[in-house]
């Protein structure tokens, strides 16, 4: 009859190393039993213990070796085939694992646990619909099987049926409010359904039950970021990092939270930590570049964007970022080159075309600039500033009618845009529509008095014209 040695039991709990050594000693003893060829029952017990030990230690090759020996002894044991299937699943040999579960089902077709394990393996193999069928079969056998229900919820998450998954996890939490795994998954689903406050409550409840789950602290930080609670998000990432310091994604998102509150130096330090664990992390290099750009340190920003491009030559965002820095340094040729490279990989980005147009304009490439501004307003038809720049460039190139249309569109989109009225007045003056020009100037001056100072330069030799003379006297 089995019994516990009460004198040593507490000591083993207090001293995990001693317990581990004892377990290892037991395994060696079981191996000796196998070598000596004990009776059948002792051999089977020894093999089961050895298989379970190596499985728990994640030494799957060794576990598989002894699982095969176990099956040789008991080829008609469904449990033995399940053990082997679980080992193969953890070795990513999903087809072989499924064959083992099928063999187990042929021996015991009413064992719901086999369907659950088979479903888990199918889900791992991205055969999600088949996995769901297996979980449903397990529930047909035992409708109260929480493990089948939970894994069904996980599979529903995988195919983005979050509302269906929520119904399962809500039921499990209602049945057992201390079900920390269901709380975690419920928080995850609520996040994807934009039910952020409910998601936060779930993660808080989970953390109360399992305060050392770094993933829960991390996901909580993500939700707080989405809510706009950046300082609380930083605290959550700090807890995650305290538990798992090498969690690069937590450092990265902590950096993003700092950037969102304008603490760019702190953000840079976090991105540096991310890169310490993964020097090829493109988003970290890119966001570090953004932070340096915000601090006005354009040379460092250019280096960071360059590193991102080195890791991913199609990362158009970093070409755009580096181009913007060259632009701010008035190195327009380099800026234009980067904008063109970015457009090779993203042709429908209005802001990119806008930056390209400005760089071309600054380089005196006015016709090229005009084409780029035209692309901007095609991609972003409600951009008042783009319509203004397009109209202004058309005017400079002498396309008066087209310029007037573009400026009118700019004013339609923003009736308080003083510059658009002012340039419209210049176009109308050249077109000799003096009264209309005066009306446009009146509106421009009413919106921005500083434009009066530019009037003499921009409208040379017109003081004698009656309409303008009266306007200037007001």
Buried (B, 14 or more C-beta within 10 A) or exposed (E): EEEEEEEEEEEBEEEEEEBEEEBEEBBEEBBEBBEEEBEEEBBBEBBBBBBBBBBEBEEBEBBBBBBBBBBEEBEEBBBBBBBBBBBBBBBEBBEBBBBBBEBBBEBBEEBBBBBBBBBBBBBBBEBBEBBBBBBEBBBEBBEEBBBBBBBBBBBBBBBEBBEBBBBBBBBBBEEEEEBBBBBBBBBBBBBBBEBBEBBBBBBEBBBEBBEEBBBBBBBBBBBBBBBEBBEBBBBBBBBBBEBBEEBBBBBBBBBBBBBBEEBBEBBBBBBEBBBEBBEEBBBBBBBBBBBBBBBEBBEBBBBBBBBBBEBBEEBBBBBBBBBBBBBEEEBBEBBBBBBBBBBEBBEEBBBBBBBBBBBBBBBEBBEBBBBBBBBBBEBBEEBBBBBBBBBBBBBBBEBBEBBBBBBBBBBEBBEEBBBBBBBBBBBBBEBEBBEBBBBBBBBBBEBBEEBEEEBEEEBEEBEEBEBBEEBBEE
